[in-house]
């Protein structure tokens, strides 16, 4: 196994711990302790930390240990405003540009979410949810938009995970996804714009509620018991 592959596996493990709140926002990631705990050398660990920093999950600090990112609610909501605009634009372009194969893939992801919504752990459900949004953006056939969207998805990875972990909200999310799929299939830009905007508005409400109830930066406590069960091994969580 080469160092790049090992680094990605270490990043997967650390990412899971961050998403599930085992590594809390603001927590130090000490190279010596982490490398010993994972049974790896520091070189692939450092590369894994750089991967997570590029995703917005870790903050690098000169001459000090990196920490788990702890963005403010204002920073998160500002990013969500931009994400909303990006996803509306992506959906409108996908209405014009998506191929039949891409529409089939988007539909299949929605059907997979429906099938696993009552049984999947939080991470598995989140993977499919984010794949749904990434695939719509890819169907826009606009590489600049896709690159920018990928960057904002990375920055909002943990807040979106926390929101997706609320089982009580899954029926609404699935209904909205279904309406988005129908809008894409019928090439109805007005419908998809309205549904994506409504989808993001509920996301902002859920995230704001979670963070306001947990101002210590650890809102994940609210979902751990009900949804954040142990994920399967090596979840493919990297935003692409």
Helices and strands as residue ranges (DSSP letters): H 3-19, E 28-29, H 31-38, H 42-54, E 58-61, E 64-68, H 73-97, H 100-116, H 122-138, H 143-155, H 157-164, G 167-169, H 170-185, H 189-213, H 221-224
